[in-house]
């Protein structure tokens, strides 16, 4: 949409955190950043898969994780399913 600004990494992380009660940004032993979303899974090929993006910087990890979850057809969080609707998570039927 024309005039719509891109989301910042902080806004992306806050939206991702809505999917998981304990979302956090972590650094592994190889100095790779990743977003940990313990209670959120992507519905993929009839299965639920826990996914995360990784990156050399916190921002890169957030952007990669954001791309995975915001473009997924369905994301399971708790006992509900959601999809990104452009400005918020919208509840969907599996």
PALUM-829198 format. One record per atom (N, C-alpha, C, O): x, y, z; chain. Coordinates in Angstrom, 2 decimals. Layout:
BEGIN
+---------+---------+---------+--------+
:      c1 :      c2 :      c3 : cadena :
+---------+---------+---------+--------+
:       X :       Y :       Z :      A :
...
+---------+---------+---------+--------+
This chain:
BEGIN
+---------+---------+---------+--------+
:      c1 :      c2 :      c3 : cadena :
+---------+---------+---------+--------+
:    0.84 :   -1.17 :    0.00 :      A :
:    0.00 :    0.00 :    0.00 :      A :
:    0.89 :    1.24 :    0.00 :      A :
:    1.86 :    1.28 :    0.75 :      A :
:    0.59 :    2.21 :   -0.79 :      A :
:    1.39 :    3.43 :   -0.89 :      A :
:    1.31 :    4.23 :    0.41 :      A :
:    0.24 :    4.37 :    1.00 :      A :
:    2.45 :    4.75 :    0.83 :      A :
:    2.48 :    5.56 :    2.05 :      A :
:    2.65 :    4.74 :    3.32 :      A :
:    2.79 :    5.31 :    4.40 :      A :
:    2.64 :    3.43 :    3.21 :      A :
:    2.79 :    2.58 :    4.39 :      A :
:    4.27 :    2.43 :    4.69 :      A :
:    5.06 :    2.09 :    3.81 :      A :
:    4.66 :    2.68 :    5.94 :      A :
:    6.07 :    2.58 :    6.29 :      A :
:    6.40 :    1.15 :    6.73 :      A :
:    5.54 :    0.41 :    7.20 :      A :
:    7.65 :    0.80 :    6.55 :      A :
:    8.11 :   -0.54 :    6.95 :      A :
:    8.18 :   -0.61 :    8.47 :      A :
:    8.42 :    0.39 :    9.15 :      A :
:    7.98 :   -1.80 :    8.99 :      A :
:    8.08 :   -2.00 :   10.44 :      A :
:    9.54 :   -2.00 :   10.86 :      A :
:   10.41 :   -2.46 :   10.11 :      A :
:    9.80 :   -1.49 :   12.04 :      A :
:   11.15 :   -1.56 :   12.60 :      A :
:   11.36 :   -2.94 :   13.22 :      A :
:   10.40 :   -3.69 :   13.41 :      A :
:   12.60 :   -3.27 :   13.52 :      A :
:   12.88 :   -4.55 :   14.15 :      A :
:   12.21 :   -4.64 :   15.52 :      A :
:   11.75 :   -5.72 :   15.92 :      A :
:   12.15 :   -3.55 :   16.24 :      A :
:   11.47 :   -3.56 :   17.55 :      A :
:    9.98 :   -3.87 :   17.38 :      A :
:    9.43 :   -4.66 :   18.14 :      A :
:    9.34 :   -3.27 :   16.39 :      A :
:    7.93 :   -3.55 :   16.13 :      A :
:    7.73 :   -5.01 :   15.71 :      A :
:    6.76 :   -5.65 :   16.11 :      A :
:    8.65 :   -5.51 :   14.89 :      A :
:    8.57 :   -6.92 :   14.48 :      A :
:    8.70 :   -7.83 :   15.70 :      A :
:    7.92 :   -8.78 :   15.85 :      A :
:    9.67 :   -7.55 :   16.57 :      A :
:    9.86 :   -8.39 :   17.75 :      A :
:    8.64 :   -8.33 :   18.67 :      A :
:    8.22 :   -9.36 :   19.21 :      A :
:    8.08 :   -7.16 :   18.85 :      A :
:    6.88 :   -7.04 :   19.70 :      A :
:    5.72 :   -7.83 :   19.12 :      A :
:    4.96 :   -8.45 :   19.87 :      A :
:    5.56 :   -7.82 :   17.80 :      A :
:    4.49 :   -8.60 :   17.17 :      A :
:    4.76 :  -10.09 :   17.34 :      A :
:    3.83 :  -10.85 :   17.63 :      A :
:    6.01 :  -10.52 :   17.16 :      A :
:    6.36 :  -11.93 :   17.38 :      A :
:    6.12 :  -12.33 :   18.83 :      A :
:    5.67 :  -13.44 :   19.10 :      A :
:    6.42 :  -11.43 :   19.75 :      A :
:    6.25 :  -11.72 :   21.18 :      A :
:    4.78 :  -11.95 :   21.53 :      A :
:    4.49 :  -12.59 :   22.54 :      A :
:    3.87 :  -11.44 :   20.74 :      A :
:    2.44 :  -11.69 :   20.98 :      A :
:    2.10 :  -13.17 :   20.77 :      A :
:    1.08 :  -13.64 :   21.28 :      A :
:    2.93 :  -13.89 :   20.03 :      A :
:    2.68 :  -15.30 :   19.77 :      A :
:    3.22 :  -16.22 :   20.86 :      A :
:    2.82 :  -17.38 :   20.94 :      A :
:    4.10 :  -15.71 :   21.68 :      A :
:    4.78 :  -16.57 :   22.65 :      A :
:    4.90 :  -15.86 :   23.99 :      A :
:    5.33 :  -14.71 :   24.06 :      A :
:    4.50 :  -16.56 :   25.04 :      A :
:    4.51 :  -15.97 :   26.37 :      A :
:    5.92 :  -15.63 :   26.85 :      A :
:    6.07 :  -14.81 :   27.76 :      A :
:    6.94 :  -16.24 :   26.26 :      A :
:    8.30 :  -16.04 :   26.75 :      A :
:    9.27 :  -15.82 :   25.60 :      A :
:   10.32 :  -16.45 :   25.55 :      A :
:    8.93 :  -14.92 :   24.67 :      A :
:    9.80 :  -14.64 :   23.53 :      A :
:   11.07 :  -13.95 :   24.00 :      A :
:   11.03 :  -13.09 :   24.87 :      A :
:   12.19 :  -14.35 :   23.42 :      A :
:   13.43 :  -13.68 :   23.77 :      A :
:   14.42 :  -13.75 :   22.62 :      A :
:   14.36 :  -14.63 :   21.76 :      A :
:   15.33 :  -12.80 :   22.63 :      A :
:   16.41 :  -12.73 :   21.66 :      A :
:   17.64 :  -13.31 :   22.34 :      A :
:   18.01 :  -12.87 :   23.43 :      A :
:   18.28 :  -14.29 :   21.71 :      A :
:   19.38 :  -15.00 :   22.36 :      A :
:   20.60 :  -15.06 :   21.45 :      A :
:   20.50 :  -14.92 :   20.23 :      A :
:   21.76 :  -15.26 :   22.08 :      A :
:   23.02 :  -15.42 :   21.38 :      A :
:   23.55 :  -16.82 :   21.67 :      A :
:   23.71 :  -17.20 :   22.83 :      A :
:   23.81 :  -17.61 :   20.61 :      A :
:   24.31 :  -18.96 :   20.84 :      A :
:   25.83 :  -18.97 :   21.01 :      A :
:   26.47 :  -17.92 :   20.92 :      A :
:   26.40 :  -20.14 :   21.25 :      A :
:   27.83 :  -20.23 :   21.53 :      A :
:   28.70 :  -19.91 :   20.31 :      A :
:   29.90 :  -19.67 :   20.45 :      A :
:   28.09 :  -19.90 :   19.12 :      A :
:   28.82 :  -19.56 :   17.89 :      A :
:   28.64 :  -18.10 :   17.50 :      A :
:   28.94 :  -17.71 :   16.37 :      A :
:   28.15 :  -17.29 :   18.44 :      A :
:   27.91 :  -15.85 :   18.21 :      A :
:   26.88 :  -15.57 :   17.14 :      A :
:   26.97 :  -14.57 :   16.43 :      A :
:   25.89 :  -16.46 :   17.00 :      A :
:   24.75 :  -16.23 :   16.11 :      A :
:   23.54 :  -15.87 :   16.95 :      A :
:   23.24 :  -16.54 :   17.94 :      A :
:   22.87 :  -14.82 :   16.57 :      A :
:   21.67 :  -14.38 :   17.26 :      A :
:   20.48 :  -15.17 :   16.74 :      A :
:   20.45 :  -15.56 :   15.57 :      A :
:   19.49 :  -15.40 :   17.61 :      A :
:   18.25 :  -16.03 :   17.18 :      A :
:   17.11 :  -15.59 :   18.10 :      A :
:   17.33 :  -15.18 :   19.24 :      A :
:   15.89 :  -15.68 :   17.57 :      A :
:   14.69 :  -15.36 :   18.35 :      A :
:   14.09 :  -16.67 :   18.84 :      A :
:   13.82 :  -17.57 :   18.04 :      A :
:   13.89 :  -16.77 :   20.14 :      A :
:   13.33 :  -17.98 :   20.75 :      A :
:   11.84 :  -17.73 :   21.03 :      A :
:   11.49 :  -16.84 :   21.80 :      A :
:   10.98 :  -18.51 :   20.39 :      A :
:    9.53 :  -18.41 :   20.57 :      A :
:    9.03 :  -19.78 :   21.04 :      A :
:    8.57 :  -20.58 :   20.22 :      A :
:    9.11 :  -20.06 :   22.34 :      A :
:    8.84 :  -21.41 :   22.82 :      A :
:    7.42 :  -21.94 :   22.61 :      A :
:    7.24 :  -23.16 :   22.56 :      A :
:    6.44 :  -21.10 :   22.49 :      A :
:    5.07 :  -21.62 :   22.36 :      A :
:    4.44 :  -21.28 :   21.01 :      A :
:    3.21 :  -21.28 :   20.89 :      A :
:    5.26 :  -21.00 :   20.00 :      A :
:    4.73 :  -20.69 :   18.67 :      A :
:    5.33 :  -21.66 :   17.65 :      A :
:    6.54 :  -21.91 :   17.65 :      A :
:    4.48 :  -22.19 :   16.78 :      A :
:    4.91 :  -23.12 :   15.73 :      A :
:    4.27 :  -22.73 :   14.41 :      A :
:    3.17 :  -22.18 :   14.37 :      A :
:    4.99 :  -23.01 :   13.33 :      A :
:    4.49 :  -22.76 :   11.98 :      A :
:    3.84 :  -24.04 :   11.47 :      A :
:    4.43 :  -25.12 :   11.57 :      A :
:    2.63 :  -23.94 :   10.92 :      A :
:    1.97 :  -25.08 :   10.29 :      A :
:    2.56 :  -25.25 :    8.90 :      A :
:    2.45 :  -24.37 :    8.05 :      A :
:    3.20 :  -26.42 :    8.68 :      A :
:    3.90 :  -26.64 :    7.42 :      A :
:    3.68 :  -28.08 :    6.97 :      A :
:    4.04 :  -29.02 :    7.68 :      A :
:    3.10 :  -28.26 :    5.80 :      A :
:    2.86 :  -29.60 :    5.25 :      A :
:    2.11 :  -30.50 :    6.23 :      A :
:    2.45 :  -31.68 :    6.37 :      A :
:    1.12 :  -29.96 :    6.90 :      A :
:    0.30 :  -30.73 :    7.82 :      A :
:    0.94 :  -31.00 :    9.17 :      A :
:    0.39 :  -31.75 :    9.98 :      A :
:    2.09 :  -30.39 :    9.43 :      A :
:    2.78 :  -30.58 :   10.71 :      A :
:    3.07 :  -29.22 :   11.34 :      A :
:    3.12 :  -28.20 :   10.65 :      A :
:    3.25 :  -29.23 :   12.65 :      A :
:    3.67 :  -28.02 :   13.35 :      A :
:    5.17 :  -28.06 :   13.55 :      A :
:    5.71 :  -29.04 :   14.05 :      A :
:    5.84 :  -26.99 :   13.15 :      A :
:    7.29 :  -26.94 :   13.19 :      A :
:    7.73 :  -25.68 :   13.93 :      A :
:    7.31 :  -24.58 :   13.58 :      A :
:    8.57 :  -25.84 :   14.94 :      A :
:    9.15 :  -24.69 :   15.62 :      A :
:   10.27 :  -24.14 :   14.76 :      A :
:   11.21 :  -24.86 :   14.41 :      A :
:   10.20 :  -22.89 :   14.41 :      A :
:   11.21 :  -22.30 :   13.53 :      A :
:   11.75 :  -21.03 :   14.15 :      A :
:   11.10 :  -20.39 :   14.98 :      A :
:   12.96 :  -20.69 :   13.73 :      A :
:   13.55 :  -19.42 :   14.15 :      A :
:   14.51 :  -18.95 :   13.08 :      A :
:   15.08 :  -19.75 :   12.34 :      A :
:   14.67 :  -17.66 :   13.01 :      A :
:   15.66 :  -17.09 :   12.11 :      A :
:   16.94 :  -16.83 :   12.88 :      A :
:   16.91 :  -16.59 :   14.09 :      A :
:   18.05 :  -16.89 :   12.19 :      A :
:   19.34 :  -16.63 :   12.81 :      A :
:   20.04 :  -15.53 :   12.04 :      A :
:   19.77 :  -15.31 :   10.86 :      A :
:   20.95 :  -14.85 :   12.71 :      A :
:   21.70 :  -13.81 :   12.03 :      A :
:   22.91 :  -13.38 :   12.81 :      A :
:   23.04 :  -13.68 :   14.00 :      A :
:   23.80 :  -12.68 :   12.15 :      A :
:   25.01 :  -12.18 :   12.78 :      A :
:   24.76 :  -11.00 :   13.69 :      A :
:   25.61 :  -10.63 :   14.50 :      A :
:   23.58 :  -10.39 :   13.56 :      A :
:   23.20 :   -9.28 :   14.43 :      A :
:   21.80 :   -9.55 :   14.98 :      A :
:   21.05 :  -10.34 :   14.39 :      A :
:   21.43 :   -8.92 :   16.09 :      A :
:   20.07 :   -9.09 :   16.60 :      A :
:   19.02 :   -8.69 :   15.56 :      A :
:   17.99 :   -9.35 :   15.42 :      A :
:   19.28 :   -7.60 :   14.86 :      A :
:   18.33 :   -7.12 :   13.85 :      A :
:   18.12 :   -8.13 :   12.74 :      A :
:   17.00 :   -8.35 :   12.29 :      A :
:   19.21 :   -8.75 :   12.28 :      A :
:   19.11 :   -9.75 :   11.21 :      A :
:   18.30 :  -10.97 :   11.67 :      A :
:   17.49 :  -11.50 :   10.91 :      A :
:   18.52 :  -11.40 :   12.89 :      A :
:   17.77 :  -12.55 :   13.42 :      A :
:   16.28 :  -12.22 :   13.54 :      A :
:   15.44 :  -13.06 :   13.22 :      A :
:   15.96 :  -11.02 :   13.98 :      A :
:   14.56 :  -10.60 :   14.10 :      A :
:   13.92 :  -10.55 :   12.72 :      A :
:   12.81 :  -11.05 :   12.53 :      A :
:   14.61 :   -9.94 :   11.74 :      A :
:   14.04 :   -9.84 :   10.38 :      A :
:   13.79 :  -11.21 :    9.78 :      A :
:   12.75 :  -11.44 :    9.16 :      A :
:   14.75 :  -12.14 :    9.95 :      A :
:   14.57 :  -13.48 :    9.38 :      A :
:   13.42 :  -14.22 :   10.05 :      A :
:   12.62 :  -14.86 :    9.38 :      A :
:   13.35 :  -14.14 :   11.38 :      A :
:   12.25 :  -14.79 :   12.09 :      A :
:   10.91 :  -14.17 :   11.70 :      A :
:    9.92 :  -14.87 :   11.51 :      A :
:   10.90 :  -12.86 :   11.57 :      A :
:    9.69 :  -12.15 :   11.15 :      A :
:    9.22 :  -12.65 :    9.80 :      A :
:    8.02 :  -12.90 :    9.61 :      A :
:   10.13 :  -12.80 :    8.85 :      A :
:    9.77 :  -13.27 :    7.52 :      A :
:    9.16 :  -14.67 :    7.59 :      A :
:    8.16 :  -14.94 :    6.93 :      A :
:    9.74 :  -15.55 :    8.40 :      A :
:    9.22 :  -16.92 :    8.54 :      A :
:    7.78 :  -16.90 :    9.06 :      A :
:    6.90 :  -17.53 :    8.47 :      A :
:    7.54 :  -16.18 :   10.15 :      A :
:    6.22 :  -16.22 :   10.80 :      A :
:    5.18 :  -15.35 :   10.11 :      A :
:    4.01 :  -15.74 :   10.03 :      A :
:    5.58 :  -14.19 :    9.60 :      A :
:    4.58 :  -13.30 :    8.99 :      A :
:    4.12 :  -13.78 :    7.63 :      A :
:    3.06 :  -13.36 :    7.16 :      A :
:    4.89 :  -14.64 :    6.97 :      A :
:    4.48 :  -15.16 :    5.66 :      A :
:    3.89 :  -16.57 :    5.74 :      A :
:    3.42 :  -17.09 :    4.73 :      A :
:    3.93 :  -17.18 :    6.91 :      A :
:    3.36 :  -18.52 :    7.07 :      A :
:    1.84 :  -18.46 :    6.94 :      A :
:    1.22 :  -17.52 :    7.44 :      A :
:    1.23 :  -19.44 :    6.28 :      A :
:   -0.23 :  -19.44 :    6.16 :      A :
:   -0.92 :  -19.57 :    7.52 :      A :
:   -1.97 :  -18.98 :    7.75 :      A :
:   -0.32 :  -20.36 :    8.43 :      A :
:   -0.86 :  -20.54 :    9.78 :      A :
:    0.26 :  -20.64 :   10.79 :      A :
:    1.28 :  -21.29 :   10.56 :      A :
:    0.05 :  -19.99 :   11.93 :      A :
:    0.98 :  -20.07 :   13.06 :      A :
:    0.16 :  -20.50 :   14.27 :      A :
:   -0.87 :  -19.90 :   14.57 :      A :
:    0.61 :  -21.54 :   14.96 :      A :
:   -0.10 :  -22.00 :   16.16 :      A :
:    0.55 :  -21.39 :   17.39 :      A :
:    1.76 :  -21.45 :   17.57 :      A :
:   -0.28 :  -20.81 :   18.22 :      A :
:    0.16 :  -20.24 :   19.48 :      A :
:   -0.84 :  -20.68 :   20.55 :      A :
:   -2.01 :  -20.32 :   20.49 :      A :
:   -0.36 :  -21.47 :   21.51 :      A :
:   -1.29 :  -22.03 :   22.49 :      A :
:   -2.22 :  -22.99 :   21.78 :      A :
:   -1.78 :  -23.90 :   21.09 :      A :
:   -3.53 :  -22.78 :   21.96 :      A :
:   -4.50 :  -23.66 :   21.30 :      A :
:   -5.21 :  -22.97 :   20.13 :      A :
:   -6.24 :  -23.46 :   19.67 :      A :
:   -4.65 :  -21.85 :   19.65 :      A :
:   -5.27 :  -21.10 :   18.55 :      A :
:   -4.29 :  -20.96 :   17.38 :      A :
:   -3.08 :  -21.10 :   17.54 :      A :
:   -4.86 :  -20.69 :   16.22 :      A :
:   -4.08 :  -20.49 :   15.00 :      A :
:   -4.25 :  -19.05 :   14.53 :      A :
:   -5.32 :  -18.46 :   14.66 :      A :
:   -3.16 :  -18.50 :   13.97 :      A :
:   -3.16 :  -17.12 :   13.52 :      A :
:   -2.45 :  -16.99 :   12.18 :      A :
:   -1.71 :  -17.88 :   11.77 :      A :
:   -2.69 :  -15.87 :   11.50 :      A :
:   -1.94 :  -15.47 :   10.31 :      A :
:   -1.76 :  -13.96 :   10.40 :      A :
:   -2.61 :  -13.25 :   10.94 :      A :
:   -0.66 :  -13.47 :    9.87 :      A :
:   -0.40 :  -12.04 :    9.88 :      A :
:   -1.29 :  -11.37 :    8.86 :      A :
:   -1.32 :  -11.76 :    7.69 :      A :
:   -2.02 :  -10.36 :    9.30 :      A :
:   -2.99 :   -9.68 :    8.44 :      A :
:   -2.50 :   -8.30 :    8.00 :      A :
:   -3.31 :   -7.45 :    7.62 :      A :
:   -1.20 :   -8.07 :    8.05 :      A :
:   -0.66 :   -6.80 :    7.58 :      A :
:   -0.45 :   -5.77 :    8.67 :      A :
:    0.35 :   -4.85 :    8.51 :      A :
:   -1.16 :   -5.91 :    9.78 :      A :
:   -1.01 :   -4.96 :   10.89 :      A :
:   -1.25 :   -5.62 :   12.24 :      A :
:   -1.02 :   -5.01 :   13.28 :      A :
:   -1.70 :   -6.87 :   12.24 :      A :
:   -1.95 :   -7.61 :   13.48 :      A :
:   -2.10 :   -9.08 :   13.15 :      A :
:   -2.31 :   -9.46 :   12.00 :      A :
:   -2.00 :   -9.93 :   14.21 :      A :
:   -2.27 :  -11.36 :   14.04 :      A :
:   -3.77 :  -11.57 :   14.04 :      A :
:   -4.47 :  -11.07 :   14.93 :      A :
:   -4.27 :  -12.28 :   13.07 :      A :
:   -5.70 :  -12.53 :   12.94 :      A :
:   -5.96 :  -14.02 :   13.18 :      A :
:   -5.30 :  -14.87 :   12.59 :      A :
:   -6.91 :  -14.33 :   14.04 :      A :
:   -7.22 :  -15.72 :   14.33 :      A :
:   -7.79 :  -16.39 :   13.08 :      A :
:   -8.60 :  -15.81 :   12.37 :      A :
:   -7.33 :  -17.62 :   12.84 :      A :
:   -7.78 :  -18.40 :   11.67 :      A :
:   -8.15 :  -19.80 :   12.09 :      A :
:   -7.78 :  -20.26 :   13.17 :      A :
:   -8.87 :  -20.47 :   11.25 :      A :
:   -9.22 :  -21.88 :   11.46 :      A :
:   -8.17 :  -22.76 :   10.78 :      A :
:   -7.75 :  -22.47 :    9.66 :      A :
:   -7.76 :  -23.83 :   11.44 :      A :
:   -6.76 :  -24.72 :   10.81 :      A :
:   -7.35 :  -25.50 :    9.64 :      A :
:   -6.65 :  -26.29 :    9.01 :      A :
+---------+---------+---------+--------+
